Amino acid sequence: MYNIMASSSPLKFTVKRCEPQLIPPSKPTPHKLKPLSDIDDQRGIRFHFPFIMFYHGHPSMKGKDPAMVIKEALGKALVFYYPLAGRVIEGPRGKLLVDCTGEGILFVEADADVTVDQLGDCIQPPCSYIEEFLHDVPGSSGILGCPLLLIQVTRLVCGGFIFAIRLNHTMSDTLGMTKFLNTVGEMALGASTPSLLPVWEREILNARNSPRVTCVHHEYEQLPHTETSIAMTMQDREKNMIHRSFFFGPGQLKLIRKQIPPHLQKCSNFEVLTSFLWRCRTIALNLDPDEAVRLSCSVNLRGKQALNLPVGYYGNAFAFPTAISKAGILCQSPLGYALELVRRLKTQMNEEYIKSVADLMMLKGRPHYTEVWNFVIADVTRVGLGDIDFGWGKPVYGGPVGARPCTSYYVGGFKNSSGEEGVLVPILLPLPIMNRFQQELFSNGIDYPIKIAPKL
C-alpha cells in the first residue's frame, strides 16, 4: 500500500459513520446472468474506482436529509440499473458475468463536524481525507461476490454534504457511472423514470466470431521488467509517494505552445499538454536512454458512428491507444517530437482498433495493460460529474479523488487567482522524482504552486 501524502495542511474534524447497509432496488427486478463485454472484462480494469462530490447547503432543501433523499433515490434508480445491484461472478474460462441477484449496493450514512468552506483546497484532488469520506468497509473491495458500488453520504454542519462513490470498474467507465448518477439525481428530484433509459447490450463490444488481432497494441505488450524498472518498483513500495496537483490554464498553455513548430500549432490543448507532461515526466524518471517508454490515452468510443453504441449504453466504452519511444530520444528531442507521436496515437482509434482490442482479450487471456514506464492519461473534463444535482444544486467539485501510480486525469472546473479557467492534473510520484518533475516544469517557465480554487 502506498503512503499517499498531500500538500494540504492538516484539518481536525471528526466523522461519525452509521453501520453500512445494503440498498436494493425499490421494486422486484429480473434475476438473470448477464455477461460483461470483452472490453469490460480485461484485467487492467479489475479494481474499484473512487469519485467524490462536495455540495453546499441550499435554502430550498432546509430540513431535508441528503442521506435519506439519496438513499431513496438510489433504490428507485436501481430498478432501471438493476445489474448494479447484483454481484460479479466468474464463469467458464474466467469469463466475468453479472449475477443479477438484486442484493443491493453498499451505503454508509455519516456526519462530520466541518463545513465545505473549512475544507478549503482539500476538496480538489488529491483529496486529503478520502479515507474519512469513503470508508473502505471490510470485505467490500473484492471484484467477485462483492457489492458493485459503495456510497457514503456525509452530512456537514453547514448544511452541505459530501457524496463519495466507489465503482467496480468492470461494470462501467466514468461516463457510464455518470448516466446512473444522473438518474439518481432525477429520482431525487421527483422523476418516476429516467430521461435516458439504460442500455446493456454488452455484446456490441465482444470479440468477433473469428477473433484476430489486426492492429498494433503497445499498451498490452507484456514486458519483462528491466533491472532499472524493478528497482523503481521496489522504491515505490518502500518509500512515500507524493501526490500533488498541477494547474494548467491559458498562461501555462501559451508557454508550452511556444516550444512547438508552426505546423503543429493547430493541435488541440489536450495533445499539447499531454505531450508536454509525458516528456517532463520521462525526464524526471531519469531512465537509461535505451529504455522504452509509453504514453496511453484513454479514448472514449461513444459517438463513433461505425460502432453505433446506444446513447444509454453504460458499460466500459474506451480504449488505450499507445505511443512508444526510447526514453533518450523523447527527452533529448524538441517537444514537437512527442506531439507528433500523440497526434498519431489519436488517429488510431476506429472501429477496427476496438474490435482488435476485444479479439486480443479473447485470444491472449484478457491481459493487463503494461505499467512498465507507461503514463496513462484520461480526460474527465467533459464527463459531467460536476453537474450531478440531487436537489442541492451542482457540486462545488465533482470528479476523481486523485491520481493512480501510473495514471493521471485532466479535471475541469478550476480557476487560478486571476480568474482564468483551466485543468487540474493530479500526479503521483516518489518524492525525488516529483522534485525533478517540478524542476522540469520550472525550467519551462511554469512556476508552482499556483493558488487555485473550484469554479463556483
Solvent accessible surface area in square Angstrom, and as a share of the most:
residue,aa,sasa,rsa
1,M,228,1.02
2,Y,67,0.25
3,N,85,0.43
4,I,91,0.46
5,M,81,0.36
6,A,38,0.30
7,S,96,0.62
8,S,32,0.20
9,S,88,0.56
10,P,127,0.80
11,L,54,0.27
12,K,200,0.85
13,F,40,0.16
14,T,72,0.42
15,V,19,0.11
16,K,147,0.62
17,R,87,0.32
18,C,67,0.40
19,E,147,0.66
20,P,50,0.31
21,Q,68,0.30
22,L,84,0.42
23,I,14,0.07
24,P,67,0.42
25,P,15,0.10
26,S,70,0.45
27,K,136,0.57
28,P,138,0.87
29,T,35,0.20
30,P,62,0.39
31,H,135,0.60
32,K,94,0.40
33,L,100,0.50
34,K,29,0.12
35,P,67,0.42
36,L,1,0.00
37,S,0,0.00
38,D,5,0.02
39,I,0,0.00
40,D,0,0.00
41,D,0,0.00
42,Q,2,0.01
43,R,104,0.38
44,G,1,0.01
45,I,3,0.01
46,R,51,0.19
47,F,41,0.17
48,H,23,0.10
49,F,13,0.05
50,P,34,0.21
51,F,0,0.00
52,I,0,0.00
53,M,0,0.00
54,F,1,0.00
55,Y,0,0.00
56,H,72,0.32
57,G,33,0.31
58,H,78,0.35
59,P,118,0.74
60,S,78,0.50
61,M,26,0.12
62,K,182,0.77
63,G,84,0.80
64,K,115,0.49
65,D,44,0.23
66,P,9,0.05
67,A,0,0.00
68,M,98,0.44
69,V,34,0.19
70,I,0,0.00
71,K,35,0.15
72,E,107,0.48
73,A,1,0.01
74,L,0,0.00
75,G,5,0.05
76,K,76,0.32
77,A,0,0.00
78,L,0,0.00
79,V,33,0.19
80,F,58,0.24
81,Y,2,0.01
82,Y,35,0.13
83,P,4,0.02
84,L,3,0.02
85,A,0,0.00
86,G,0,0.00
87,R,17,0.06
88,V,0,0.00
89,I,60,0.30
90,E,89,0.40
91,G,19,0.18
92,P,100,0.63
93,R,215,0.79
94,G,17,0.16
95,K,38,0.16
96,L,1,0.00
97,L,25,0.12
98,V,0,0.00
99,D,32,0.16
100,C,2,0.01
101,T,47,0.27
102,G,20,0.19
103,E,83,0.37
104,G,0,0.00
105,I,0,0.00
106,L,17,0.08
107,F,0,0.00
108,V,1,0.01
109,E,25,0.11
110,A,0,0.00
111,D,61,0.31
112,A,4,0.03
113,D,83,0.43
114,V,3,0.01
115,T,29,0.17
116,V,5,0.03
117,D,112,0.58
118,Q,105,0.47
119,L,3,0.01
120,G,37,0.36
121,D,65,0.34
122,C,8,0.05
123,I,6,0.03
124,Q,24,0.11
125,P,1,0.01
126,P,18,0.11
127,C,12,0.07
128,S,36,0.23
129,Y,35,0.13
130,I,31,0.16
131,E,124,0.56
132,E,66,0.30
133,F,1,0.00
134,L,13,0.06
135,H,62,0.28
136,D,79,0.41
137,V,17,0.10
138,P,115,0.72
139,G,73,0.70
140,S,4,0.03
141,S,59,0.38
142,G,31,0.30
143,I,32,0.16
144,L,84,0.42
145,G,52,0.50
146,C,16,0.10
147,P,21,0.13
148,L,0,0.00
149,L,2,0.01
150,L,2,0.01
151,I,0,0.00
152,Q,0,0.00
153,V,0,0.00
154,T,0,0.00
155,R,51,0.19
156,L,12,0.06
157,V,101,0.58
158,C,57,0.34
159,G,43,0.41
160,G,1,0.01
161,F,0,0.00
162,I,0,0.00
163,F,0,0.00
164,A,0,0.00
165,I,0,0.00
166,R,22,0.08
167,L,2,0.01
168,N,0,0.00
169,H,13,0.06
170,T,0,0.00
171,M,0,0.00
172,S,2,0.01
173,D,10,0.05
174,T,16,0.09
175,L,47,0.23
176,G,0,0.00
177,M,3,0.01
178,T,6,0.04
179,K,35,0.15
180,F,2,0.01
181,L,0,0.00
182,N,66,0.34
183,T,4,0.02
184,V,0,0.00
185,G,3,0.03
186,E,48,0.22
187,M,7,0.03
188,A,26,0.20
189,L,112,0.56
190,G,65,0.62
191,A,37,0.29
192,S,94,0.61
193,T,81,0.47
194,P,10,0.06
195,S,100,0.65
196,L,68,0.34
197,L,108,0.54
198,P,28,0.17
199,V,33,0.19
200,W,36,0.13
201,E,73,0.33
202,R,2,0.01
203,E,110,0.49
204,I,50,0.25
205,L,6,0.03
206,N,54,0.27
207,A,18,0.14
208,R,44,0.16
209,N,163,0.84
210,S,76,0.49
211,P,41,0.26
212,R,118,0.43
213,V,59,0.34
214,T,72,0.42
215,C,36,0.22
216,V,103,0.59
217,H,12,0.05
218,H,48,0.21
219,E,0,0.00
220,Y,12,0.04
221,E,58,0.26
222,Q,119,0.53
223,L,57,0.28
224,P,112,0.70
225,H,92,0.41
226,T,57,0.33
227,E,154,0.69
228,T,59,0.34
229,S,5,0.03
230,I,90,0.45
231,A,62,0.48
232,M,30,0.13
233,T,42,0.24
234,M,90,0.40
235,Q,52,0.23
236,D,22,0.11
237,R,166,0.61
238,E,128,0.58
239,K,116,0.49
240,N,67,0.35
241,M,3,0.01
242,I,10,0.05
243,H,9,0.04
244,R,66,0.24
245,S,27,0.17
246,F,4,0.02
247,F,3,0.01
248,F,1,0.01
249,G,1,0.01
250,P,73,0.46
251,G,32,0.31
252,Q,25,0.11
253,L,24,0.12
254,K,136,0.58
255,L,64,0.32
256,I,1,0.00
257,R,48,0.18
258,K,144,0.61
259,Q,62,0.27
260,I,10,0.05
261,P,46,0.29
262,P,118,0.74
263,H,121,0.54
264,L,1,0.00
265,Q,71,0.32
266,K,199,0.84
267,C,10,0.06
268,S,49,0.32
269,N,79,0.40
270,F,34,0.14
271,E,19,0.08
272,V,0,0.00
273,L,4,0.02
274,T,0,0.00
275,S,0,0.00
276,F,2,0.01
277,L,1,0.00
278,W,3,0.01
279,R,36,0.13
280,C,1,0.00
281,R,20,0.07
282,T,4,0.02
283,I,51,0.26
284,A,1,0.00
285,L,14,0.07
286,N,114,0.58
287,L,23,0.12
288,D,73,0.38
289,P,77,0.49
290,D,102,0.53
291,E,19,0.08
292,A,35,0.27
293,V,2,0.01
294,R,4,0.02
295,L,0,0.00
296,S,1,0.01
297,C,0,0.00
298,S,32,0.21
299,V,22,0.13
300,N,60,0.31
301,L,1,0.01
302,R,41,0.15
303,G,75,0.73
304,K,71,0.30
305,Q,171,0.76
306,A,63,0.49
307,L,13,0.06
308,N,120,0.62
309,L,22,0.11
310,P,37,0.24
311,V,113,0.65
312,G,4,0.04
313,Y,0,0.00
314,Y,5,0.02
315,G,0,0.00
316,N,0,0.00
317,A,0,0.00
318,F,18,0.07
319,A,3,0.02
320,F,13,0.05
321,P,0,0.00
322,T,3,0.02
323,A,7,0.05
324,I,55,0.28
325,S,9,0.06
326,K,90,0.38
327,A,3,0.02
328,G,9,0.09
329,I,88,0.45
330,L,0,0.00
331,C,32,0.19
332,Q,145,0.64
333,S,20,0.13
334,P,101,0.63
335,L,4,0.02
336,G,8,0.07
337,Y,67,0.25
338,A,0,0.00
339,L,0,0.00
340,E,46,0.21
341,L,21,0.11
342,V,0,0.00
343,R,92,0.34
344,R,142,0.52
345,L,1,0.01
346,K,76,0.32
347,T,99,0.57
348,Q,61,0.27
349,M,17,0.07
350,N,78,0.40
351,E,62,0.28
352,E,69,0.31
353,Y,4,0.02
354,I,2,0.01
355,K,57,0.24
356,S,0,0.00
357,V,1,0.00
358,A,2,0.02
359,D,0,0.00
360,L,15,0.07
361,M,1,0.00
362,M,99,0.44
363,L,92,0.46
364,K,135,0.57
365,G,40,0.38
366,R,22,0.08
367,P,16,0.10
368,H,65,0.29
369,Y,13,0.05
370,T,9,0.05
371,E,95,0.43
372,V,16,0.09
373,W,21,0.07
374,N,1,0.01
375,F,3,0.01
376,V,4,0.02
377,I,0,0.00
378,A,15,0.12
379,D,51,0.26
380,V,19,0.11
381,T,48,0.28
382,R,208,0.76
383,V,16,0.09
384,G,23,0.22
385,L,7,0.03
386,G,32,0.31
387,D,78,0.41
388,I,1,0.00
389,D,49,0.25
390,F,0,0.00
391,G,11,0.11
392,W,12,0.04
393,G,23,0.22
394,K,134,0.57
395,P,13,0.08
396,V,21,0.12
397,Y,9,0.03
398,G,14,0.13
399,G,2,0.02
400,P,1,0.01
401,V,23,0.13
402,G,5,0.05
403,A,10,0.08
404,R,77,0.28
405,P,53,0.33
406,C,15,0.09
407,T,11,0.06
408,S,2,0.01
409,Y,11,0.04
410,Y,5,0.02
411,V,4,0.02
412,G,25,0.24
413,G,35,0.33
414,F,1,0.01
415,K,72,0.31
416,N,17,0.09
417,S,96,0.62
418,S,91,0.59
419,G,45,0.43
420,E,64,0.29
421,E,98,0.44
422,G,16,0.15
423,V,33,0.19
424,L,0,0.00
425,V,0,0.00
426,P,0,0.00
427,I,2,0.01
428,L,5,0.03
429,L,3,0.01
430,P,1,0.01
431,L,79,0.39
432,P,53,0.33
433,I,4,0.02
434,M,0,0.00
435,N,75,0.39
436,R,97,0.35
437,F,0,0.00
438,Q,50,0.22
439,Q,107,0.48
440,E,31,0.14
441,L,0,0.00
442,F,118,0.49
443,S,77,0.50
444,N,29,0.15
445,G,48,0.46
446,I,3,0.02
447,D,87,0.45
448,Y,34,0.13
449,P,135,0.85
450,I,43,0.22
451,K,146,0.62
452,I,16,0.08
453,A,44,0.34
454,P,17,0.10
455,K,90,0.38
456,L,164,0.81
